[in-house]
Amino acid sequence: MQPLDIAREALRRLAMRQLQPTPENYRSLYHEIAGTKAEELFPERALKLVCSTLPRLNQAQIEFVQRLESAVGSRSWSAISGSLVGLLRAQAAPQRKWTALLKDVFKQLERNHASLSFAQKHQALQQVLDSSNGELDALYSRMSALADKWESADEAGPTPAPAGVEAVTAATDNSDAALRDLFARTLEGVVSSLLIAAPDLRDEALELGTVLREVRDMRGVDDLAARLRNLIYRLNWVVDDQAEIRAGLMSLLDLLLKNISDLVIDDRWMRGQIDALRNLCDHPISARELDEVERRLREVIERQGSLRGNIDDAKHQIKLMLAGFVEQLGSFTDATSGFGNKMEGYARTIAEADDIGALQGVIAEVISATHEMRQTTERSRNEVDTMRDRVRAAEAEIERLQLELEQTSERMRHDPLTGALNRKGLEESYAKEVSRASRRGTKLCLAVLDIDNFKRLNDTYGHNTGDEALLHLVATVRDCLRPHDTLSRYGGEEFVILLPETSIDDAVIVLQRLQRELTKRFFLANNDKLLITFSAGVTVVLQDEQQSSAIERADVAMYQAKATGKNRVVVASADTVSA
Ligand SMILES: Nc1nc2c(ncn2[C@@H]2O[C@H](COP(=O)(O)OP(=O)(O)OP(=O)(O)O)[C@@H](O)[C@H]2O)c(=O)[nH]1
């Protein structure tokens, strides 16, 4: 039959058998009619898809997938089968005894060979690792060969190693010893000092430090590692315990502060202080914030003691005055009742008198008694007036002292106008930051800022506007600085900023960012939008340097900034600072 006839017949049978007209059905009918055998199609796309999803995690896998892809590409079932068989054979290969091999290698590394130094063995092992290129079979066989070679090498005899090799060994030994020493010191000096509350762990840390310095062989290292693991495990418990204790203490403190605050319901200043303390304790507290809590508490105690004494004195005065007043009132009452008795006597004498002459003496006595009574009344009124004035003065004094008590904490460390630290506050912060920087080996920068043309602003808009401009600057600085940077008012329009953990380059960036921020935030004075600018000098504080000397250096730089156009930041020149 001709192909055309076969095709026609195939279509007819498709219709007769009511088969779907798919290529497969057509193909099988075609071969049925022609009496030939259908050739199987090669599923290349599907196989390529399978290949693309296979993992390539190591060299062996990469090579397998490559072999399979090339077999699929050449449409060779036998090649595909070959690569699959290879894979299964590799998997069926005996399991390598890695643990035993590694133990063997370590043992040989530690052995004292006559003809092999540690450095040589280290180098040979490194070569094996590098050359195996992640191929596990190759690595296994090369490492096994190396271990065998070392195994058969002679035991220690003090054969001198070549000079170069010895240097390498010495260097390796030196760095090993240095590392051990460092680790031992960490255990003895740092870990143990953190474990005051857990004496048995502290002793263990100290002992492990000693063992670490002395351990020489693999068995010793194993023991040490086991003890270290145990220490770490127990340390975790200590850390958890300490966190729990800390949380408990904080909640106790909170309870205490809450109770105090309930007790001092009438004392606004104390309530303010207690609220500030509670706010500080409200979140995980840093060393800096702890300083702040301590400082506030100290101020509360100091100032409260002295001011409370003054208020008590004033109250005592009022009590004394009241007692005097009561006494006066008593004697006045005595005087008036005496006067009344006298008057009654005179009235009787007048009623019984027979002639006018007899009355003359009585009238003189009445006049004298009345005069005396008037004087007594006047004296009493004067005394009462004086007393009232003194009571009012004492009350005013109490009021003033209460107010002083309210403001006292701020006034002790803070500038009352701007709320920035004052000189005393700066001194305290400076001392803390200098020692913190020296302890931690970090950089501390100090900047002196002076507002530009401030006199003109005062002269044009008045002193009050000048004050507001100062507040504007302080608010902007606060927004731009990190919480642990400190701002203090050093003089009229001069401020000092301390920037802990900051390099000089970063300090300049911070100050310039501040200047940019000030240009964005206008200051409004009588509806005029004013631009507040400042000139600044900045320097790195030298280790343990006095505050006055760092400020002086920054001040000189600040004047350079003024002299060279203002609204600038100048770094204290290199010849004045060697940090
Ligand atoms: N409003 C106000 N002004 C103050 C305060 N303290 C200082 N001043 C004023 O700040 C001005 C500083 O003036 P100058 O030292 O001449 O400095 P300046 O005008 O800023 O000039 P340059 O520093 O050269 O830019 C003075 O007029 C002071 O009276 C304050 O607390 N409030």
PDBQT file of the ligand as one rigid body, heavy atoms in Angstrom, charges set to zero:
ROOT
HETATM    1  N1  LIG A 601      18.283  86.362  75.438  1.00  0.00    +0.000 N 
HETATM    2  C1  LIG A 601      19.398  85.988  76.067  1.00  0.00    +0.000 A 
HETATM    3  N2  LIG A 601      20.556  86.525  75.702  1.00  0.00    +0.000 NA
HETATM    4  C2  LIG A 601      21.685  86.142  76.311  1.00  0.00    +0.000 A 
HETATM    5  C3  LIG A 601      21.659  85.172  77.322  1.00  0.00    +0.000 A 
HETATM    6  N3  LIG A 601      22.926  84.978  77.738  1.00  0.00    +0.000 NA
HETATM    7  C4  LIG A 601      23.731  85.791  77.004  1.00  0.00    +0.000 A 
HETATM    8  N4  LIG A 601      22.965  86.502  76.127  1.00  0.00    +0.000 N 
HETATM    9  C5  LIG A 601      23.385  87.512  75.166  1.00  0.00    +0.000 C 
HETATM   10  O1  LIG A 601      24.112  86.890  74.133  1.00  0.00    +0.000 OA
HETATM   11  C6  LIG A 601      24.875  87.931  73.471  1.00  0.00    +0.000 C 
HETATM   12  C7  LIG A 601      26.206  87.405  73.064  1.00  0.00    +0.000 C 
HETATM   13  O2  LIG A 601      26.811  88.383  72.293  1.00  0.00    +0.000 OA
HETATM   14  P1  LIG A 601      28.265  88.265  71.697  1.00  0.00    +0.000 P 
HETATM   15  O3  LIG A 601      29.159  87.542  72.697  1.00  0.00    +0.000 OA
HETATM   16  O4  LIG A 601      28.712  89.626  71.281  1.00  0.00    +0.000 OA
HETATM   17  O5  LIG A 601      28.132  87.283  70.504  1.00  0.00    +0.000 OA
HETATM   18  P2  LIG A 601      27.287  87.353  69.165  1.00  0.00    +0.000 P 
HETATM   19  O6  LIG A 601      26.432  88.556  69.010  1.00  0.00    +0.000 OA
HETATM   20  O7  LIG A 601      26.580  86.040  69.109  1.00  0.00    +0.000 OA
HETATM   21  O8  LIG A 601      28.402  87.397  68.093  1.00  0.00    +0.000 OA
HETATM   22  P3  LIG A 601      29.247  86.208  67.524  1.00  0.00    +0.000 P 
HETATM   23  O9  LIG A 601      29.457  85.239  68.645  1.00  0.00    +0.000 OA
HETATM   24  O10 LIG A 601      30.505  86.779  67.050  1.00  0.00    +0.000 OA
HETATM   25  O11 LIG A 601      28.430  85.578  66.429  1.00  0.00    +0.000 OA
HETATM   26  C8  LIG A 601      24.941  89.081  74.467  1.00  0.00    +0.000 C 
HETATM   27  O12 LIG A 601      24.169  90.158  73.988  1.00  0.00    +0.000 OA
HETATM   28  C9  LIG A 601      24.326  88.518  75.740  1.00  0.00    +0.000 C 
HETATM   29  O13 LIG A 601      23.601  89.504  76.462  1.00  0.00    +0.000 OA
HETATM   30  C10 LIG A 601      20.390  84.631  77.709  1.00  0.00    +0.000 A 
HETATM   31  O14 LIG A 601      20.263  83.781  78.592  1.00  0.00    +0.000 OA
HETATM   32  N5  LIG A 601      19.303  85.061  77.046  1.00  0.00    +0.000 N 
ENDROOT
TORSDOF 0
